[in-house]
Amino acid sequence: MIKTKKVFLFNPPVGKYSRSGRCQMDTDTMTVQPARIPIELCYIAAIFMKQGYEAKIVDYPLEKKGWDVYTDDIKKYRPDCIIFSVTTFTIDKDIRAIDILKKIKPEAQVIVTGEHLSNQDIITLRKYKNIDIAARNEVEEIMDEIAAGKELKDIKGITYRDGKRVIRNSDAPPVRDLDALPFPARNLLNKFCYLRPDTKEPITLIMTGRGCPYQCIFCTAPKISNSCIRQRDPIKVVDEIEECVNKEHIRAFFFFADTFTFKEKWVIELCQEIVRRGLRIEWGCNSRVDTFSEERAKWMKKAGCYVIGFGIESGNQKTLDKTRKGTKVEDAVKAIKICKKHKIKSYMLFMIGFPWETKKMIEETLNFAVKLDGDFLDINIPYPFYDTELFTIMKKEGIFTEMDLAGHDATRPLAKTKDLSTNDLIKLRKKGILMFYVRPRYILRTIVSVKSPKVFLNYLRSGLKLLAQQIKTKKIE
C-alpha cells in the first residue's frame, strides 16, 4: 500500500501577523482590520492536494494555540513536509517551528515563503541550516512543481540547499493565468477565527487580481506581484464567491488585490455578475483614491460593497510626491465624497514619519484626516522593507542597520526623522488616532448609523479596545 504524503501548513504561534503578499503587518495594532485568512497557504494546500497529498492547515495565533499544541500536532500528524511564511518582523521567532520539527521528524522537508525571501533568501538559508527550500515571490506554480516531484535544480523561483551549498535558481515568472489556479482550500480553516469587526460573522478573502504598475517607495507589491496587472475572469471570481456561500455559508468577503479598482470596466462586470446571480453578500476592498469614480461606486454598492480601504498616505503634497504615490491631495477629498454619496464606508490609511517630514508636515496630515471625516482611520509609521527605495533612503540616512529589522514592526517602529525621534512619531500616531475617533460628532454619527444592538455592542467593544491600546502605547527604550 502506497503511503499518502502529508503536508502541514501553518502560521507560527508568534502573534497575529498578516503574512500573505505585500500586506504584512501586526493585525492587532490596526484599529479596525479584521483577521485575514492565510490565503497563500490555502492556495498551496489546494495545489498539494491536487497532486495527491493529504493537507492540514493550522493558524496558531488565531486559534489561540501555542508552541505546546504545535509540538503535539507535529508528533501526531508527522508531516512529510511543512510550509509556512516568514516575515522580517518575526523570522527569528518563526524558526522555532523548524527546530521542533527536526527533533521529531528529521527527514521532513521544510519550505518557507514570504516577502522577506525576495532578496534575503541566500542569507536566510545560510543562517538557518534546517530550511530546505525558500520559494520566492508568487509561489503557486513553484509549489505545483515541488509537489509533483520535479528536480529542484529545474524549478525556477526557489533557493535550496544541496549538501553544504545554497543554490539560487533564476526567478520564476509571475503567474499569468490566475484562473488556472485551484480555488483555495479554505475549508481546512476554522472559519470562526476570521470575523467581521462589526457583525462578528465569518469573513473570507477572495483573490481577484495581482500586480501594481505604481512605484510607491515604501511598497513591495511590484517586486512580489510584478508591475503588470492580472485580473481574474469576473465569472470565475463569482463562481468562487458562490462556492463560499453554498458550501461554507460565508456571506462576507474582502476582495484581495493590489489594485482592485484599477480597471473600471472589469469592476463593473464583476459587480454586474454578482447582481445577476442574486448573491446577497457584503464585501470590502482596497482602492487608490485616483482609481475610484461615481460609476464604479454605483455598481459596487449595488453588488454589496460596504467598505473601501484607501491608501491615502498623506495630507501633504510634498510627501505624496516624494513617495511617488502618484496622487493629489484633492483625489482623496473626491474619493471620500463619493463614498459618502453612495453610502459606502471609507477606511482611510495614512503614514507618518518619512525621513524628510517635519512635525508641521505630519500635523498637516493628521488635520487632513480629521477634515476628510471618513468612517475609519489607521495611521502607520513607515517600515523599511527590503527591496524598496525607502529601505535605501532610511539606511543611507543612518536611521537603522539591517541588524535592527527583525523584531520591529508597527508596535515597535524604528523610523525617525531629522527633527523627530521614534518616540515622537509614536506620540503623533497616538494623537492622530485619538483626534479622529474621540470626537463627539464622530461618536454620535457612528451610534446613529448602527442598526442593531449586536452591532452597537461590537462597535462599543472595538472603541474601548482602541482606547485601551492607545493608553497602553509605550515609548521605545
N, C-alpha and C positions, 0 to 999 in steps of 0.2 A: 504493500500500500504506500503510495507516494504521499509524503507529509506536506500539508499545505503550509507555505511560508507565512510568517506573521510580520506585519509592520505596525509599529507603535508610534503614533504621532501625538505631540502634546505641547502645551505651554508650560514651562517650568514654574514651580511654586515660588516665584521671587517677586510678586507684585502684579497688579493689574495693568499690564502694558499691552497696547495695540502693537502688533509685530508685523502686520502684512503691508507690503508696499512702502510708499513714502510716508504714510501716516503713522509714524512711530512715536508713541507718547505714553505717559503715565495717565491712564484714563481717570484715575481717582482725583487728579488735580484739576480736571476740567469741570466747568460749572454745570453744564447740562448734557455732557456727552454720554450717550448710552453705551453700555459694554458691547463691543463688536465681536461677532463670531470670528474665529480664526479661519477666514475664508481660504487662505492659501493652503492650510493643512487639509481642509475639506476637499479641495481640488486634487491634492496629491493623493489622499486616501482613495478617492474615486478612481484615479489612474492606476494605482497599485491593485485595487480590487478587480479592475478590468483585465489586469494581467494575471489574475488567479490568486492573489494574496488575500489573506484574512487581515482586516484592518481594525484598529482601535484608536479612538481619539479621546484624550482627557485634557480639559482646560483646568489645571490645578488651582490657579488663583480664583477663577470664577466659581468653581465648585467648592471652594474653601477647604482644600486638601493640601497637606504639607508634604515634606520630604519622606516622612514615615509611610504615608499612603503610596507615594511614588515607588518607594523601595518594595513594598508589598506587591504592587502591580507588576513590577519587573519580575519578581520571584514567581508570581502566579502565571503571568502571560508568557514569559520567556520569549521575547520577540527575537526574530532573526535580524531585524533592522529597526533602528529608531530614527525619527526625523523630527527636528524642531527648528524654530527660527531664533537666531540670536540678535541682540541689539547692542549697539555701542554702550548704552547705558548699563546693561545687565550682564554682559558676557562673562565677567569674572565669577558671577554667581551661577549663571546658566550651566557652566561646565561641570558643576557638581553632579548633574544628571548623568553625564558620561562616566564619571568616576564610579558612581553607584552601579551603573550597568555593567561595567567591565569587571567588577568584583564578582558579579553574579553570573554573567554570561560573557566571558572574554571574547568569544568569537563573533559576537553580534556586530553588525555593521553600523557605523554612525555617520549620518548625513545631516549637515546643518545648512540652513538657508538664511537669508536676511540681507538687508541693505548694507550692513556692516561689512559684508564679504565682497562688495563690488570692487573694492581695491585693497582690502585688508585680508584677503584670503590666504596668501602665502604666509604672511606674518602670523595669522591665526593658527594655521596648521603646524607651523614650526613651534609655536608657543604651547599649544595644547596637543600633545602627542597622540591622544586617543581618538581624535577626529579622523575619519577615513576619507570623507568627501565633503567639499564645500560646493554647493550649487549656487551659481551667481545669477542675479537679475531675474528675469522671468524664467520660472523653473519647470513649468508643466511638461513641456516636450522633453526636457532633460530627464525628468523623473520617469517618463514613459520608457526612455531608452535604458535607464538604470534597472527598472522593474523587469524589462524584457531580457535582461542579462547581457546587454551589449558590452563589448570590451571597453573599459574605462578610457583607454588611450584614444578611442574613436568617438567619444562623446564630447561635443563642444559645450562650453559653458561651465565646465567643472574644474576644480583644483583638487588633486587627490594625492594620496600617499602611496608610494611604490617602494616598499622597504624603507630605507632611510632617506629617500629622495621625496621632495614635494614637487609635483608636476602641475603646471598650469596650462590647460588646453586653451585654444583660441575661444573668443566669445561666441556664444550661440546667438543667432538672430532672434529678435522678438517674435512672439507667437503671432503669426499673420492671420490665421483663421480662428478667431476666438469661439466661433460657433462649433468648431470641431471638438472642443473640449467637452468632456462629460459634465453633467450637472454635478456640482459639489456634493459630497456625501454628508450633508448637514444632518441627516438622520442619525449619525453617530454621536451627535452632541446632545447635551441636556438643554433643550430649548428654553427652559425656565430660568436658566442662568443669564439670559440676554433679554432684558426687558426695557420697554419704553419708559423714560423717567416719569412721564405724566400719567399714563394709564396702567402701567405695570403689566402690560400684555407682552407676549413674546414678540421680538423683532429680529429680523434676519437681514443679511446683506445679499444683494444681487449685483454681481459684477456686470456692468453694462458696456464698459469700454476701457481702453487703456491708451496711454500716450498723451504728451502735452508739448505743444510747439513753443511755449513760452520759456523764458530763460531767467526766472527769478533766482537771485544769487544764493538764496537760503534753501532751495528745494532740490530734492534728489530725484524727482519724477523723470526728468529727461534721461538720466542715467539708467534708472531701473526699468522704466517702461518705454523708453525711446521718445523721440520728439514727434514721431508720426502717429496721428490719432487713428485708432482702430476701434470701430464701434460694432457691437453685435447686431444681428438682424433683429428688429423690434419683435418679430413673430417669435423668435427663439427666446428672447427675454421674457415675453409674456407667457410662453409655454412653461418656463421655469417658475414664474410667479404662480401660475395656475397649479403647478405641482405642489408648491408650498402650501397653497390654500387647501387643496383637496387631501393631500397626504399628511402634512404636518399641522394643519389647522392654524396656520400663521397668516395674519392679515395685515401686519405692519412690516414695512420694509425700509431699508436705506439703500438707495441706488449708488453703487460704489464705482466711481470713475475719476480719472484725473481731471477731465474737462467735460462733465456731463452735458452742459447746455451749449457746447461749442457750435453744433450744427442745428439750426432752428428746424429745418425740415425733418431731421431724424427725431428730434424731441417730440414734434407734433405727431409724427407717425406712430411713435411708441405710445403716446397718450391716447391717440385715437383707437389703437388696438386694445388697450385696457378698457376703454369706454365701450367699444364694440362687443367685447366679451361679457360685459356686465359685471366685472370684478369689483366688488365693494371692498376696496383696500385703502390704506393710508400709507403714505411714504414721504421720505425726505431725500434730499440730495445736496451736493455741493455745487456752487456756481461761482464763476468770476462775475464781478459787477458789470463788466463790459460785454458779457455774452448772455445778457438777460434782457428780455423785451416783453412788451404787452402781449404779443401773440403767443410767446412761449408760456407766459404766466397764465393766460386764459385757459389753454389746453392742459397745463399741469394741474391747475385747480380742478378742472373737470374730471381728471383722471385720479384724483385723490391725494395730490401733493399738499401736505400740511405745514412743512417747514423746509427752508433752504438755508444752507450754511454758506456765507460769503467770506472769502479770504480778503477782507478789505485792507488789512495790514497796517495802514497809517492814515492819519488825517493831515499829514504834512507832505506836500507835493515833492519837496526835495528828497525825502526818504523814499517815496514811491519811485521816483526817477532813479535814484542811486541803487535801489534793489532790483531795478529793471522789471518791476511789476507790470509796466505797460498800461497802467490805468490812470485816470484822473480822479481827483477828489470828488468832482461833480458826478462821476459814474456811480459812486456809492450812494449819493443822495438820490439819484434817479432810481436805482435798483430797490432801495428800501421803500421809496414812494410807491413803486409798482406793487411790491408785496402787500403793502397796506391796502391799496386799492382792491386787490383781488383776495384779501383776507387769507394770505399765506404768511405764516410766522417767519421771521428772519432771525438767523443766528449769526451774529457778527463776530468775526475773529480778527484780532489785532496783534501786532508785535511791537514791543518797545525795547530799546536798548541796543540798537545798531551802533557800531563803533563811533560814528560821526555825530550821533544825536546828543543834543543838549537837553537840559531839564525843560527848557521852554518848548522845544520841539515835541517832547513826549507829552507835556501837558496839553499841547495843541491837539494831539491825538486823543487824549482822554476826554477833553471837552467836546471834540467832534463826535466821539462815540455816544456821549450823552445827548448831544443835539440831534443825532440821527434818530434816536429813540426807537430802535428796533426792539425785538421781543426778548432776545437773549444775547449774552456777551461772553466772550472769553478773551483774555489777554495773555500772550505768551512772551517769554524772554528768549531771544534767538539762541539756537544751539548750533554749533559749527559741525554739521555732518561732513564726513569725508566726501571728497569728490564734488564739493560745492565751492563757489567763489568766496562765500562767506568764511569758509574754513581758511582759505588762503589769506584773506584780509585780516581776520582775527589773529591768526598765527603770526603774521608779519607785524601786527601791532603789539605783539607780546602779551596778548590777553590770556593765552593759555599755552601749555605744552601738550603734546599728544599723550603724555602720561596722565593728564588731568581728565581726559574724556570719559573713561569708564567711571560709573558711579554718579555722574552728573546727569540731570535731566531737568524737567520743568520744576520739580520740587527742590532741587539743589542746582540752580543755574551757575554758570561760570562767566557769563558775559559781563562786561563793564564798558564804560566809555571813557573818553579823555577827562570828562568832568564828573562822572558818576560811578560810584562803586557798585559792586554786585548787590550789596545790601540796600543801596539807594534805589536800584531797579526793583528789588523785591517790594520795597515800601510803595513805590509808584504803582506797581501792578496791583497791590492790595488797595491802594487809594482809588484807582480806576474802577475796580470791580465794585467797591462799596459805593462810589459816586453813582454808578449806573443802577445798581439793584436796590439800594436803600434810599429810594425817592418816594415820597408819598404818592405822587402821580402814577409812578410805575406800579407800586404795590396795589393801589386802588384799581388801576386798569386790569391788572392780572386777575384780581379777585372777581371783578365784573365779568371777565371773559370766560371764567371757569363755569362749566355747565353741569357738573355732577359733584356730589360730596366726596366721592372717592378721589377724583382728580384734584379737588381742592386740598385734601389731606396730603396727597403726594407732592403738590406744589409747596405746601407748608413744610413738610419734612425736608424737601430739597433746599428750601430757603434757609431753614435752621442749620442744615448741614453746611451750606455755603458760608453762612455767618461764622460757624464754628471753625471752618477751615481757615478763614481769614484771621480770626483771633489767634489761632494756633500757629500761624505762619511765623517761622523762626528765621532769624538772620543767619547768614553763613559765617561760621567761625574762621 
